[in-house]
């Protein structure tokens, strides 16, 4: 099942109402246009399957609160969203005086479209009870929320849609998650963010690279590369989108499913020569716009290791993981019965 690499046939530009012919400033080599998107996938209504599950919940207001920080970045920004959120996204940029560097593109029915709906059905089909028992963190949305998988997998398709619609002016484009900037400390909004991609796709690395099988990466939810920020020459994005589509098809063919972070790892493993990779501290997942920019020296970091491969048989691993599942289940039952608050819950004085 192939993921679409462009959604231009579904797109409708709602801002600006009159297309601009010429940019307002000269374009230079390290200029970057930002592409982002927001679609309501019902994240505020996700069911709590464990004491950790509430951490995955986000409301629409939460996302727009975080976007208010990213909206201050004076780069040109192309925002994909639903019709009902178009004015709200534009208002965030207008408040920063940046509406003239903003394009709003809407899809009337992204998940129900003929391009996307079959892929969604294929993803949902793999999210079986058996699969969710097999992974070590079944409460994670990448194992149970098809729309979450889709929005993440379509990031490169959004960039390619902006390219096909003629909306990208800079020689480079960056995907940045709509909620990437949790606070103002995640970026320096005093000037445009500039970055030299050196003619390659640039990825931001969170774990030491190794040869862990992809099935094990999926099972343990290991994140080798961030999905929230990717930068590359405009000319490289169609190639990247095509490989992401192939990676998702390969996972589905094995009855596996995971988010874009694993798809990115799969593409990098096959074509490492087409990427620049940048190690990032696991203590700070929101450092792209602050730490990696033209003229800023990047200090070295020590990366954590990926999933540890134990010297044990497959049977022993299954027994050990099953023991952990039973322990989690027992603790959740006891907690509900005696009303012990979770560690993250505030204590009542």
Secondary structure in CASP SS format (residue, H / E / C, confidence):
PFRMAT SS
TARGET T0000
AUTHOR 0000-0000-0000
METHOD secondary structure of the structure
MODEL  1
X C 1.00
X C 1.00
X C 1.00
X C 1.00
X C 1.00
X C 1.00
X C 1.00
X H 1.00
X H 1.00
X H 1.00
X C 1.00
X E 1.00
X E 1.00
X E 1.00
X E 1.00
X C 1.00
X C 1.00
X C 1.00
X C 1.00
X C 1.00
X C 1.00
X C 1.00
X C 1.00
X C 1.00
X C 1.00
X C 1.00
X C 1.00
X C 1.00
X C 1.00
X C 1.00
X C 1.00
X E 1.00
X E 1.00
X E 1.00
X E 1.00
X E 1.00
X E 1.00
X E 1.00
X C 1.00
X C 1.00
X C 1.00
X C 1.00
X H 1.00
X H 1.00
X H 1.00
X C 1.00
X C 1.00
X C 1.00
X C 1.00
X C 1.00
X C 1.00
X C 1.00
X H 1.00
X H 1.00
X H 1.00
X H 1.00
X C 1.00
X C 1.00
X C 1.00
X H 1.00
X H 1.00
X H 1.00
X H 1.00
X H 1.00
X H 1.00
X H 1.00
X H 1.00
X H 1.00
X H 1.00
X H 1.00
X C 1.00
X C 1.00
X C 1.00
X C 1.00
X C 1.00
X C 1.00
X E 1.00
X E 1.00
X E 1.00
X E 1.00
X E 1.00
X C 1.00
X H 1.00
X H 1.00
X H 1.00
X H 1.00
X H 1.00
X H 1.00
X H 1.00
X H 1.00
X H 1.00
X H 1.00
X H 1.00
X H 1.00
X H 1.00
X C 1.00
X C 1.00
X C 1.00
X H 1.00
X H 1.00
X H 1.00
X E 1.00
X E 1.00
X E 1.00
X E 1.00
X E 1.00
X C 1.00
X C 1.00
X C 1.00
X C 1.00
X C 1.00
X C 1.00
X C 1.00
X C 1.00
X C 1.00
X C 1.00
X H 1.00
X H 1.00
X H 1.00
X H 1.00
X H 1.00
X H 1.00
X H 1.00
X H 1.00
X H 1.00
X H 1.00
X C 1.00
X C 1.00
X H 1.00
X H 1.00
X H 1.00
X H 1.00
X H 1.00
X H 1.00
X C 1.00
X C 1.00
X C 1.00
X C 1.00
X C 1.00
X C 1.00
X H 1.00
X H 1.00
X H 1.00
X C 1.00
X C 1.00
X H 1.00
X H 1.00
X H 1.00
X H 1.00
X H 1.00
X H 1.00
X H 1.00
X H 1.00
X C 1.00
X H 1.00
X H 1.00
X H 1.00
X H 1.00
X H 1.00
X H 1.00
X H 1.00
X H 1.00
X H 1.00
X H 1.00
X C 1.00
X C 1.00
X C 1.00
X C 1.00
X C 1.00
X C 1.00
X C 1.00
X E 1.00
X E 1.00
X E 1.00
X E 1.00
X E 1.00
X C 1.00
X C 1.00
X C 1.00
X C 1.00
X C 1.00
X C 1.00
X C 1.00
X H 1.00
X H 1.00
X H 1.00
X C 1.00
X C 1.00
X C 1.00
X C 1.00
X C 1.00
X C 1.00
X C 1.00
X C 1.00
X C 1.00
X C 1.00
X C 1.00
X C 1.00
X C 1.00
X C 1.00
X E 1.00
X E 1.00
X E 1.00
X E 1.00
X E 1.00
X C 1.00
X E 1.00
X C 1.00
X C 1.00
X C 1.00
X C 1.00
X C 1.00
X C 1.00
X H 1.00
X H 1.00
X H 1.00
X H 1.00
X H 1.00
X H 1.00
X H 1.00
X C 1.00
X C 1.00
X C 1.00
X C 1.00
X E 1.00
X C 1.00
X C 1.00
X C 1.00
X E 1.00
X E 1.00
X E 1.00
X E 1.00
X E 1.00
X H 1.00
X H 1.00
X H 1.00
X H 1.00
X H 1.00
X H 1.00
X H 1.00
X H 1.00
X H 1.00
X H 1.00
X H 1.00
X H 1.00
X H 1.00
X H 1.00
X H 1.00
X H 1.00
X H 1.00
X H 1.00
X H 1.00
X H 1.00
X C 1.00
X C 1.00
X C 1.00
X C 1.00
X C 1.00
X C 1.00
X H 1.00
X H 1.00
X H 1.00
X H 1.00
X H 1.00
X H 1.00
X H 1.00
X H 1.00
X H 1.00
X H 1.00
X H 1.00
X C 1.00
X H 1.00
X H 1.00
X H 1.00
X E 1.00
X E 1.00
X E 1.00
X E 1.00
X E 1.00
X C 1.00
X C 1.00
X C 1.00
X C 1.00
X C 1.00
X C 1.00
X C 1.00
X C 1.00
X H 1.00
X H 1.00
X H 1.00
X H 1.00
X C 1.00
X C 1.00
X C 1.00
X C 1.00
X C 1.00
X C 1.00
X C 1.00
X C 1.00
X C 1.00
X C 1.00
X C 1.00
X C 1.00
X E 1.00
X C 1.00
X C 1.00
X C 1.00
X C 1.00
X C 1.00
X C 1.00
X C 1.00
X C 1.00
X C 1.00
X H 1.00
X H 1.00
X H 1.00
X H 1.00
X H 1.00
X H 1.00
X H 1.00
X H 1.00
X H 1.00
X H 1.00
X H 1.00
X H 1.00
X H 1.00
X H 1.00
X H 1.00
X H 1.00
X H 1.00
X H 1.00
X H 1.00
X H 1.00
X H 1.00
X H 1.00
X H 1.00
X H 1.00
X H 1.00
X C 1.00
X C 1.00
X C 1.00
X C 1.00
X C 1.00
X C 1.00
X C 1.00
X C 1.00
X C 1.00
X C 1.00
X C 1.00
END
